[in-house]
């Protein structure tokens, strides 16, 4: 019988102790989310394997043992299946941030860039800058050799110095800001602040893009707003739940801890725990019954529960995307969902 590719990938891990990052690399996954965790878990299961502890709930640098699924006690396997939906939450604590942000994670660093050759007339270069809305244009040979960069500032300096209007005279040539896609993003910020831009080289040594001060502002504006809305949502949820539920109700959903370590404090909950507290349709019957009582304790007679839980699930998924610092901007419809849910909670929060 032919072995499917993902089964071969998983089978190569059998009997090994590997880091979580190695597992993600094997499956060409950058971050853990509900889709990637499910795909890898399914591939391991298809190959008759599992990890101890669960790769989905460990840090990226943590190591796990890849063992035959048959060697795991049935009760543990059942517990894992029940908690599969919460794997991402366990791996992604509240207020989590990406462990490491590289220049290559900024879209413009890999988007390509407009450049001109050394023999290009200056008038053609500045016309290109005006029509393309560019503030910097590198002068290159084959995207590998950088001769200089033409900026509006360097053009002004040329005229102030009374030099002939040539491309060579208009270029910045000394101490050009160039970095690698693998460089940590935050270490590059002082250079971007000083020069207003940073040329970025890809793995092949050729220019792959340019990061400007405007790109930094746009990237963090797009990330910060939804991040803070989610923060407000979580704060409002905790106010609502903390005012209505007792410590025993909170401890009942802290299943990722030993009994003696369950605090009963709403401030210690994961985002997925809010769903466990309120969702009456969850798989575990005991939690579903408790959730019914918890919902009654909130005393929200005019709140449609099904719609509320649906929105809460959507917010959970969006939150995971934000916390993983997805390079794609959050779609407007998702931002609207966050804003709507925050408004709803504001009206009911004590």
N, C-alpha and C positions, 0 to 999 in steps of 0.2 A: 504494500500500500504506500502511495506517495505521501511524504510528510510535507505539510504546508509550511511556507517560509516562517511564519510567526512561531510555529511549534519548534522548528529547528533553532530559532533564536533563543527561545525559552529553554530548550533542552541543553543548550551549551552552558547554562548556569548550574545544572544539577550537581549537588554535592559541594558547591563552592560557597565561600564566605565573601560577599562582595558589598561594596558601598551602594547606597540607594542611587547615587549619581551614575554609577556604572550601569545599573538596570535601565535608567532613563536614557542613557547614551545608546545602549544596545537597541532600544526601540525608537531611537531618534526622536525623543520627546524632550522638549525644553523645560516645561513646567508640569506639575501634577494638577489636573483638574478632573472633574467627574468622568470626562470622556477618556482621557489618557489612562487614568487609574483603572477604569473598567476594561479597557483594551488590554493592558498588560496583565491584569488579574485573570482575564479570560484566557490569554495565551499561556499563562502558567498552569491554569487548571486543565487546559487542553493537553498540556504536556505532562499532566499528573504531578505537578509541583506546587509548592507554596513557599512563603518566606516566613522565617521566625526571627524577630517579630515581623509584623505586617509592614511591608515596604511603604505603604501608603500613610503610615502614621509616624514615621521616623524622619529625622533630619537628613538632608541630602548627604552629609558626610558620615552618617551612621552606617554601620555594617549590619547585614542580615545574613542568615543562613538559608540557602535554597535547599529545601528538603522535599522528599516524596510526600504528596498529599495524603497518601495512605498512612503515613507515620504520625499524622496529627490527630489527636483525639476527636471523635465526632462532635462532642459538645463545643470544642473550640471552633471547628469549621462552621457549625451552625451559628455561633455567636458572630463570627466574621461575616457571614452572609447577612445577618440582621443589621450589622452596622456598616455594610458596604456603602450605603448612601451617605454616611457621615465621614468617610475616609478623608475626603479633602479638608473638611473642617478640622479633623484631628491633626492633619499635617500642616494646617494653616491657622495658627492661633490668632485670637482677636488682636487687631492692630498690627498684624504682620506686615513686613515690608520685604521687598526682594532682597535676597542675600547679597547679590552683587550685580551692579548695573554697569554694563560695558558701553563704550562708545558705539559699538555695532548694534546695540539695542535701540539707538535713536534712528528712526526711519531714514532721515536725510543722510546719514553716514553711509548708507548702502544704496541710495537711490540713484547714484550717478551724478555727474555735474557737467556744466558747460565749460569748455576751455577753448583756448586759441593756440595756434602754433607761433613760434618765434618770429615768423615773417609776416604776421598779420598786421595790416595798417592800424594805427591807433584809432583812427576815425571809425573803422569797421568794428573795432573792439568796443568803443564807447557806445556806438549805435546798438550793438548787441546787448550791452548792459541796460540801456534805456528801454529797449523794446521787450526784453525778457524780465525786466524788473530786478536785475542783479546788482548787488553792491560789490561783489568780488568776482573776478574771472582769472583763473590760473592760466599761466602761459606754460604749455607742456609740449613734450615730444613723446607721443605714444602713451600718454597717461602714466608713464613710469618716471620720466625725468621732468622735474619741475624747475623751470628757469626763474619764475617769479610769479607775482600776483598783481594784477591791476585792480586798484580800488579807487573809488571817487576821491578818497583822501590822498592817494599817491598821485593821481592826476592833478589835483590842486597844488600839491607841493612842486610838481614839475613846472607848472606855470608860474608859481611864486618865485622859483629859482631862475626863471628866464631861460630854461633849457628848451631846445627844439622839441616840438611835439612828436615824439616817436614812441613806439611801444617800449623800447628798451629804457628810455628815460622815465616812462610812466610806471614802471614796475617797482614793486617792493621786492628786494632780492635778499636782504639779510635777515637771519633769524626767523625764517618763515615758520608759521605754526602748523606743524604736520605731526600727526599721531597715527597709531595703529588701531584697528577696530577692536582689538582685544584689550586696549588700555581701559582702566577703570574710568567711568564717566566723570565722577566727582573730582578726580585729580586733574582733569582737563579743564574744569570750569575757570580757574584763574587765567588760563591762556585765552579762552574764549572771551572772557571779560576784558582782557588787555587788548586783544587784536580785533575783536568783534566777529571772529570766525576761526575755524580750525579745519584744515584739510585732513582727510582721513584716507589711509591706505588700507586696502583689503589684504587678504591672506596671500595674494599673488604679488604684492608689492606695488600694484598700480592704484591710482586714486580711485576710490569707490564712492566718494561723496564729500560733502562739506557740511559742517555743523556751524550754524550762525547763532548769534545771540537771540535772534527772532525764533529759531527752531527750539532753543531751550525754553524760551517763554511759552511758546505754543504747546510744547510737550507737557510742561508742568501745569499749565493752565488747564489742559484737557484732563490731566490725571488728578489734579488737586480738588477741583470742584466736586466730582462724584465721590472722591475719597472722603471729603468732609461731610457730604450729605449722608453717606453710609455711616460715618461716625455719629452724626446726630441721630439717625434712625436707631442705632444700637443703644445710644444713651436713653432715648425715649422708651424703647422697649424695656430696658432695665428698670426705668422708673415705674412703668406700668406694672410689670411683673413683680418687682420688689415690694410694691405697695399692696398687692393683692394676695400673694402666695407666701406660705410659711416655709421654713427651712427644710422640712421633710419633703415637700413638693419639689424643691430645687435639688435635693440630694438624689431623688429618684431618677433624675436624668443625667447625673454625673457618673455615667457608667464606665467612663474611661479611667476612673480612679478606683483604688481599693476603698472598701466601705469606710475604713477609719480615716481616709484622706478626703472624703467628700465634705466640703465646707458648708454647703447649704446657702452659700452667698451667691446672689444673682450676678455679682461682678466677676465671678469665676467661670461663668458659662461660656461655651463656644456658641457661634452663631446657630449652628444646627440644633443646639439644645433648646433654642426658643421654639423650634418646630416640634421637638419632642414634648415640650410642655403644653402645646396648644392643639396639635393636629390629632383629631379624633379618628382619622383614617390610616394611621400608621400601622405597620405590620405587627408589632408587639402589642398583644391585647391588653396587657397590664398597663403599659404606657398610654394606650389609647383611652382606656377607662379613666385613668388619672387626668388625661388631657381634657376629657369632658368636664370633670370637676373643676379643673383649673380655669377653663373658659367661663364656667358659671361664676367663679370667684371674682373674675374681672368686672362683672356687672356691666356688661356692654349690651343691653337688650336691643339696641338699634344698629348694632354692627353685624353685617352679614358674614358669618363665620367662614363659609366656604370661600368667598371672595377674598377675605382677609388672609386666609392661609395660602391661597394661590399667589397673592402679591408677596407674601413673606418668602415663599419658595423662590420666586423670581428675584427678589432682592438678595437672597442667599447666593444664587448663581452669579448675579452681577457683582456682588461683593468679592467673590473668589476671583473673578476676572480682574477686578481693580487691584486687589492685593498681590496678584501675580504680575502686575505691571505689564499687561498686554500692550504690545507696541502699537496696535491699532486703536485709534480714538474710540471712545465709547459712543455707540450710535445714539442719535438724538432720542429715539424711542425708549432706549434704556434709561437715559438721563431723565426723561419725562416720568418713567415709572418710579424712579427713586424719589423724585420731587413730589409726586402724588402721594406716595406712601408716607413720606415725612410729614406732609400736610395732614393726612389722616391721623397720624399718631399725635401730632401737636394738639389736635382737637380733643383727644381722649386722655392725654397724659395728665397726671395729677400735679 
